[in-house]
């Protein structure tokens, strides 16, 4: 695949996702996700000075929730959200078991 073909497919996907969700300009769910994430985890991250792996998975879950909140039903959003929650649980379990 040529670079310009990748860009064209990306443009089409961005437009499609925007139409599925809430913006004719394309996918715009990130701002909502960032605001929600910082409300939940921001103080802890700032106090610690870094974001944990578990919080990374939690962020991805919140992004999926942000997408689900604004638009048509897309099974992928729910499947990914469940998987991100499982990965967060695994990460946190490993963190606690290994005393990190």
MMTF fields as JSON, N, C-alpha, C and O atoms, coordinates in Angstrom:
{
  "mmtfVersion": "1.0.0",
  "mmtfProducer": "UNKNOWN",
  "numBonds": 399,
  "numAtoms": 400,
  "numGroups": 100,
  "numChains": 1,
  "numModels": 1,
  "chainsPerModel": [1],
  "groupsPerChain": [100],
  "chainIdList": ["A"],
  "bondAtomList": [4, 2, 8, 6, 12, 10, 16, 14, 20, 18, 24, 22, 28, 26, 32, 30, 36, 34, 40, 38, 44, 42, 48, 46, 52, 50, 56, 54, 60, 58, 64, 62, 68, 66, 72, 70, 76, 74, 80, 78, 84, 82, 88, 86, 92, 90, 96, 94, 100, 98, 104, 102, 108, 106, 112, 110, 116, 114, 120, 118, 124, 122, 128, 126, 132, 130, 136, 134, 140, 138, 144, 142, 148, 146, 152, 150, 156, 154, 160, 158, 164, 162, 168, 166, 172, 170, 176, 174, 180, 178, 184, 182, 188, 186, 192, 190, 196, 194, 200, 198, 204, 202, 208, 206, 212, 210, 216, 214, 220, 218, 224, 222, 228, 226, 232, 230, 236, 234, 240, 238, 244, 242, 248, 246, 252, 250, 256, 254, 260, 258, 264, 262, 268, 266, 272, 270, 276, 274, 280, 278, 284, 282, 288, 286, 292, 290, 296, 294, 300, 298, 304, 302, 308, 306, 312, 310, 316, 314, 320, 318, 324, 322, 328, 326, 332, 330, 336, 334, 340, 338, 344, 342, 348, 346, 352, 350, 356, 354, 360, 358, 364, 362, 368, 366, 372, 370, 376, 374, 380, 378, 384, 382, 388, 386, 392, 390, 396, 394],
  "bondOrderList": [1, 1, 1, 1, 1, 1, 1, 1, 1, 1, 1, 1, 1, 1, 1, 1, 1, 1, 1, 1, 1, 1, 1, 1, 1, 1, 1, 1, 1, 1, 1, 1, 1, 1, 1, 1, 1, 1, 1, 1, 1, 1, 1, 1, 1, 1, 1, 1, 1, 1, 1, 1, 1, 1, 1, 1, 1, 1, 1, 1, 1, 1, 1, 1, 1, 1, 1, 1, 1, 1, 1, 1, 1, 1, 1, 1, 1, 1, 1, 1, 1, 1, 1, 1, 1, 1, 1, 1, 1, 1, 1, 1, 1, 1, 1, 1, 1, 1, 1],
  "groupList": [{"groupName": "UNK", "atomNameList": ["N", "CA", "C", "O"], "elementList": ["N", "C", "C", "O"], "formalChargeList": [0, 0, 0, 0], "bondAtomList": [1, 0, 2, 1, 3, 2], "bondOrderList": [1, 1, 2], "singleLetterCode": "X", "chemCompType": "L-PEPTIDE LINKING"}],
  "groupTypeList": [0, 0, 0, 0, 0, 0, 0, 0, 0, 0, 0, 0, 0, 0, 0, 0, 0, 0, 0, 0, 0, 0, 0, 0, 0, 0, 0, 0, 0, 0, 0, 0, 0, 0, 0, 0, 0, 0, 0, 0, 0, 0, 0, 0, 0, 0, 0, 0, 0, 0, 0, 0, 0, 0, 0, 0, 0, 0, 0, 0, 0, 0, 0, 0, 0, 0, 0, 0, 0, 0, 0, 0, 0, 0, 0, 0, 0, 0, 0, 0, 0, 0, 0, 0, 0, 0, 0, 0, 0, 0, 0, 0, 0, 0, 0, 0, 0, 0, 0, 0],
  "groupIdList": [1, 2, 3, 4, 5, 6, 7, 8, 9, 10, 11, 12, 13, 14, 15, 16, 17, 18, 19, 20, 21, 22, 23, 24, 25, 26, 27, 28, 29, 30, 31, 32, 33, 34, 35, 36, 37, 38, 39, 40, 41, 42, 43, 44, 45, 46, 47, 48, 49, 50, 51, 52, 53, 54, 55, 56, 57, 58, 59, 60, 61, 62, 63, 64, 65, 66, 67, 68, 69, 70, 71, 72, 73, 74, 75, 76, 77, 78, 79, 80, 81, 82, 83, 84, 85, 86, 87, 88, 89, 90, 91, 92, 93, 94, 95, 96, 97, 98, 99, 100],
  "secStructList": [7, 7, 2, 2, 2, 2, 2, 2, 2, 2, 2, 2, 2, 2, 2, 2, 2, 2, 2, 2, 6, 6, 7, 6, 6, 1, 7, 7, 7, 2, 2, 2, 2, 2, 2, 2, 2, 2, 2, 2, 2, 2, 2, 2, 2, 2, 2, 2, 6, 1, 7, 7, 2, 2, 2, 2, 2, 2, 2, 2, 2, 2, 2, 2, 2, 2, 2, 2, 2, 1, 1, 1, 7, 7, 2, 2, 2, 2, 2, 2, 2, 2, 2, 2, 2, 2, 2, 2, 2, 2, 2, 2, 2, 2, 2, 2, 2, 6, 6, 7],
  "xCoordList": [0.846, 0.0, 0.899, 1.872, 0.578, 1.33, 0.883, -0.241, 1.77, 1.49, 0.214, -0.603, 0.04, -1.158, -2.438, -3.505, -2.332, -3.493, -3.844, -5.016, -2.814, -3.041, -3.722, -4.678, -3.233, -3.825, -5.272, -6.117, -5.569, -6.927, -7.856, -8.973, -7.395, -8.217, -8.441, -9.536, -7.393, -7.519, -8.522, -9.319, -8.492, -9.436, -10.866, -11.763, -11.076, -12.415, -12.896, -14.056, -12.012, -12.375, -12.69, -13.653, -11.893, -12.124, -13.493, -14.226, -13.829, -15.128, -16.247, -17.251, -16.081, -17.1, -17.334, -18.48, -16.263, -16.408, -17.065, -17.86, -16.741, -17.387, -18.882, -19.663, -19.282, -20.702, -21.396, -22.558, -20.691, -21.252, -21.416, -22.283, -20.584, -20.572, -21.242, -22.455, -20.484, -21.115, -20.573, -20.943, -19.724, -19.115, -18.956, -18.425, -19.414, -19.229, -17.76, -17.355, -16.968, -15.536, -14.738, -13.543, -15.369, -14.682, -14.621, -15.234, -13.892, -13.77, -13.327, -12.296, -14.112, -13.794, -14.12, -14.576, -13.902, -14.249, -13.11, -13.32, -11.916, -10.756, -10.876, -10.514, -11.372, -11.455, -12.331, -11.979, -13.473, -14.347, -13.621, -13.708, -12.912, -12.213, -11.128, -10.984, -10.371, -9.292, -9.872, -9.359, -10.943, -11.568, -12.047, -11.805, -12.716, -13.221, -12.074, -12.139, -11.027, -9.883, -9.231, -8.932, -9.01, -8.344, -9.209, -8.684, -10.518, -11.399, -11.205, -11.151, -11.101, -10.971, -9.563, -9.401, -8.549, -7.193, -6.16, -5.039, -6.519, -5.535, -4.759, -3.531, -5.439, -4.739, -3.74, -2.622, -4.146, -3.263, -2.039, -0.926, -2.245, -1.131, -0.184, 1.033, -0.727, 0.119, 0.907, 2.08, 0.276, 0.952, 2.096, 3.178, 1.839, 2.831, 3.909, 5.075, 3.508, 4.464, 4.534, 5.332, 3.726, 3.683, 2.352, 1.637, 2.052, 0.832, 1.197, 2.168, 0.439, 0.72, 0.182, -0.625, 0.645, 0.123, -1.377, -2.136, -1.798, -3.219, -4.019, -5.072, -3.527, -4.219, -4.243, -5.181, -3.248, -3.263, -4.416, -5.117, -4.615, -5.75, -7.07, -8.038, -7.108, -8.312, -8.622, -9.784, -7.58, -7.798, -8.446, -9.385, -7.945, -8.513, -9.979, -10.799, -10.312, -11.697, -12.571, -13.691, -12.058, -12.811, -12.982, -14.037, -11.981, -12.109, -13.255, -14.063, -13.319, -14.418, -15.762, -16.746, -15.808, -17.051, -17.436, -18.613, -16.465, -16.725, -17.31, -18.23, -16.776, -17.289, -18.703, -19.559, -18.951, -20.283, -21.33, -22.492, -20.933, -21.88, -22.424, -23.459, -21.755, -22.137, -22.145, -21.164, -23.22, -23.308, -24.113, -24.787, -24.024, -24.774, -24.068, -22.869, -24.833, -24.283, -23.226, -23.466, -22.054, -20.959, -20.408, -19.801, -20.597, -20.159, -18.694, -18.338, -17.857, -16.433, -16.171, -15.266, -16.954, -16.76, -16.949, -16.19, -17.933, -18.218, -17.201, -16.753, -16.842, -15.854, -14.507, -13.861, -14.086, -12.81, -12.853, -11.888, -13.959, -14.076, -13.919, -13.201, -14.587, -14.474, -13.029, -12.511, -12.4, -11.009, -10.071, -9.158, -10.278, -9.431, -9.612, -8.643, -10.837, -11.067, -10.335, -9.751, -10.369, -9.654, -8.149, -7.471, -7.631, -6.195, -5.812, -4.732, -6.689, -6.43, -6.401, -5.546, -7.338, -7.372, -6.099, -5.516, -5.677, -4.44, -3.245, -2.409, -3.164, -2.052, -2.001, -0.94, -3.15, -3.193, -2.877, -2.206, -3.357, -3.05, -1.551, -0.974, -0.921, 0.528, 1.284, 2.272, 0.815, 1.455, 1.429, 2.44, 0.279, 0.135, 0.875, 1.46, 0.863, 1.538, 3.044, 3.721, 3.578, 5.024, 5.556, 6.749, 4.703, 5.123, 5.697, 6.539, 5.25, 5.778, 5.161, 5.488],
  "yCoordList": [-1.174, 0.0, 1.247, 1.318, 2.183, 3.433, 4.41, 4.327, 5.336, 6.301, 7.093, 7.295, 7.536, 8.326, 7.492, 8.033, 6.18, 5.305, 5.152, 5.122, 5.056, 4.988, 6.265, 6.217, 7.404, 8.687, 8.799, 9.298, 8.346, 8.408, 7.508, 7.905, 6.308, 5.412, 6.018, 5.935, 6.626, 7.268, 8.405, 8.554, 9.209, 10.308, 9.78, 10.323, 8.727, 8.144, 7.596, 7.781, 6.925, 6.35, 7.448, 7.331, 8.511, 9.625, 10.252, 10.554, 10.442, 11.007, 10.053, 10.481, 8.769, 7.766, 7.73, 7.718, 7.714, 7.653, 8.916, 8.853, 10.048, 11.281, 11.238, 11.685, 10.705, 10.582, 9.597, 9.792, 8.548, 7.575, 8.181, 7.768, 9.155, 9.695, 11.06, 11.142, 12.118, 13.411, 14.592, 15.729, 14.379, 15.519, 15.278, 14.25, 16.221, 16.107, 16.3, 15.946, 16.852, 17.039, 15.764, 15.72, 14.744, 13.484, 13.227, 13.946, 12.216, 11.774, 12.923, 13.548, 13.203, 14.28, 13.9, 14.751, 12.667, 12.22, 12.382, 12.184, 12.734, 12.766, 13.805, 13.519, 15.0, 16.044, 15.59, 15.796, 14.971, 14.453, 13.396, 13.387, 12.515, 11.432, 11.981, 11.516, 12.949, 13.528, 14.209, 14.032, 14.988, 15.659, 14.63, 14.789, 13.591, 12.564, 11.852, 11.603, 11.524, 10.822, 11.664, 11.155, 12.939, 13.798, 14.024, 14.19, 14.032, 14.137, 12.928, 13.065, 11.743, 10.513, 10.261, 9.819, 10.535, 10.092, 11.203, 10.955, 12.419, 13.488, 13.776, 13.858, 13.929, 14.249, 13.164, 13.458, 11.911, 10.797, 10.759, 10.517, 10.998, 10.998, 12.149, 11.962, 13.331, 14.491, 14.285, 14.651, 13.701, 13.444, 12.447, 12.617, 11.408, 10.358, 10.806, 10.433, 11.608, 12.102, 11.291, 11.601, 10.283, 9.492, 8.751, 8.599, 8.298, 7.529, 6.049, 5.663, 5.231, 3.797, 3.093, 3.644, 1.879, 1.052, 0.836, 0.927, 0.551, 0.348, 1.581, 1.463, 2.747, 3.982, 4.181, 4.779, 3.7, 3.743, 2.933, 3.382, 1.734, 0.908, 1.569, 1.53, 2.173, 2.884, 4.047, 4.309, 4.737, 5.833, 5.317, 5.924, 4.2, 3.642, 3.262, 3.443, 2.737, 2.396, 3.654, 3.645, 4.72, 5.976, 6.525, 7.075, 6.39, 6.835, 6.086, 6.69, 4.777, 4.004, 4.46, 4.541, 4.755, 5.241, 6.595, 6.853, 7.439, 8.737, 8.563, 9.281, 7.62, 7.347, 6.784, 7.168, 5.869, 5.265, 6.291, 6.171, 7.289, 8.278, 9.195, 9.832, 9.273, 10.215, 9.525, 9.591, 8.88, 8.285, 7.019, 6.639, 6.381, 5.158, 3.964, 3.999, 2.933, 1.69, 1.122, 0.919, 0.875, 0.244, -0.867, -0.567, -2.138, -3.246, -3.14, -3.506, -2.647, -2.518, -1.707, -2.033, -0.66, 0.163, -0.647, -0.482, -1.511, -2.322, -3.442, -3.715, -4.081, -5.161, -4.632, -5.224, -3.526, -2.94, -2.509, -2.72, -1.908, -1.445, -2.601, -2.487, -3.705, -4.888, -5.394, -5.741, -5.431, -5.898, -4.961, -5.42, -3.651, -2.7, -2.863, -2.76, -3.115, -3.351, -4.606, -4.619, -5.656, -6.89, -6.649, -7.143, -5.9, -5.595, -4.723, -4.889, -3.798, -2.982, -3.851, -3.672, -4.793, -5.694, -6.54, -6.71, -7.062, -7.852, -7.004, -7.442, -5.81, -4.916, -4.591, -4.649, -4.25, -3.9, -5.112, -4.987, -6.282, -7.501, -7.786, -8.119, -7.656, -7.871, -6.855, -7.188, -5.618, -4.551, -4.896, -4.762, -5.337, -5.645, -6.914, -6.974, -7.932, -9.188, -9.039, -9.701, -8.191, -8.029, -6.902, -6.604, -6.279, -5.244, -4.003, -3.317, -3.721, -2.54, -1.28, -0.189],
  "zCoordList": [0.0, 0.0, 0.0, 0.751, -0.811, -0.928, 0.157, 0.652, 0.524, 1.585, 1.299, 2.198, 0.074, -0.243, -0.116, 0.174, -0.332, -0.165, 1.323, 1.697, 2.154, 3.599, 4.065, 4.84, 3.595, 3.98, 3.522, 4.266, 2.321, 1.806, 2.63, 2.961, 2.956, 3.776, 5.158, 5.713, 5.704, 7.006, 6.979, 7.906, 5.925, 5.776, 5.71, 6.356, 4.934, 4.815, 6.155, 6.522, 6.884, 8.179, 9.188, 9.947, 9.207, 10.118, 9.865, 10.807, 8.611, 8.248, 8.655, 9.226, 8.365, 8.71, 10.216, 10.665, 10.992, 12.447, 12.985, 13.923, 12.404, 12.818, 12.578, 13.418, 11.443, 11.128, 12.067, 12.425, 12.462, 13.392, 14.778, 15.549, 15.085, 16.423, 16.471, 16.662, 16.305, 16.555, 15.766, 16.061, 14.791, 14.127, 12.634, 12.215, 11.845, 10.398, 10.023, 8.915, 10.921, 10.671, 10.922, 10.631, 11.45, 11.741, 13.233, 14.022, 13.609, 15.0, 15.897, 15.65, 16.946, 17.873, 19.319, 20.082, 19.705, 21.057, 22.057, 23.253, 21.605, 22.494, 23.599, 24.741, 23.3, 24.333, 25.498, 26.659, 25.186, 26.247, 27.067, 28.295, 26.396, 27.09, 28.004, 29.134, 27.54, 28.349, 29.589, 30.693, 29.406, 30.562, 31.593, 32.789, 31.134, 32.057, 32.764, 33.968, 32.016, 32.611, 33.701, 34.782, 33.427, 34.409, 35.637, 36.738, 35.468, 36.635, 37.534, 38.756, 36.94, 37.714, 38.245, 39.382, 37.436, 37.768, 37.889, 38.331, 37.503, 37.4, 38.672, 38.635, 39.789, 41.043, 41.416, 41.841, 41.256, 41.604, 40.699, 41.165, 39.409, 38.46, 38.761, 38.779, 38.995, 39.295, 40.58, 40.652, 41.598, 42.873, 42.696, 43.259, 41.907, 41.682, 40.698, 40.829, 39.714, 38.738, 37.449, 36.565, 37.341, 36.105, 36.031, 37.021, 34.817, 34.578, 34.549, 33.897, 35.24, 35.287, 34.044, 33.295, 33.847, 32.752, 32.921, 31.956, 34.147, 34.407, 34.002, 33.377, 34.352, 33.989, 32.478, 31.95, 31.792, 30.331, 29.773, 28.866, 30.317, 29.883, 30.278, 29.519, 31.463, 31.896, 30.952, 30.641, 30.503, 29.556, 28.275, 27.76, 27.767, 26.541, 26.748, 25.847, 27.929, 28.243, 28.259, 27.747, 28.843, 28.878, 27.468, 27.153, 26.618, 25.231, 24.546, 23.841, 24.754, 24.166, 24.726, 23.99, 26.015, 26.607, 26.007, 25.755, 25.785, 25.165, 23.77, 23.378, 23.037, 21.699, 21.756, 20.959, 22.703, 22.824, 23.208, 22.819, 23.959, 24.476, 23.389, 23.584, 22.265, 21.219, 19.867, 19.126, 19.552, 18.232, 18.188, 19.146, 17.056, 16.824, 17.469, 17.743, 17.696, 18.25, 17.305, 16.115, 17.874, 17.145, 18.034, 19.062, 17.678, 18.542, 18.96, 20.08, 18.073, 18.354, 19.625, 20.392, 19.846, 21.046, 22.313, 23.268, 22.34, 23.518, 23.691, 24.805, 22.6, 22.681, 23.139, 24.004, 22.564, 22.977, 24.441, 25.177, 24.868, 26.25, 27.23, 28.224, 26.951, 27.817, 27.854, 28.916, 26.704, 26.645, 27.383, 28.069, 27.258, 27.995, 29.492, 30.244, 29.942, 31.367, 31.841, 32.925, 31.026, 31.39, 31.443, 32.345, 30.492, 30.487, 31.683, 32.249, 32.068, 33.256, 34.507, 35.375, 34.596, 35.752, 35.818, 36.889, 34.685, 34.645, 35.055, 35.846, 34.527, 34.841, 36.332, 36.954, 36.891, 38.311, 39.178, 40.202, 38.773, 39.506, 39.496, 40.531, 38.332, 38.237, 39.079, 39.734, 39.058, 39.828, 41.315, 42.004, 41.804, 43.231, 43.621, 44.703, 42.76, 43.075, 43.091, 43.878, 42.245, 42.142, 43.016, 42.977, 43.794, 44.715, 44.056, 44.636, 42.868, 42.176, 42.707, 42.241]
}
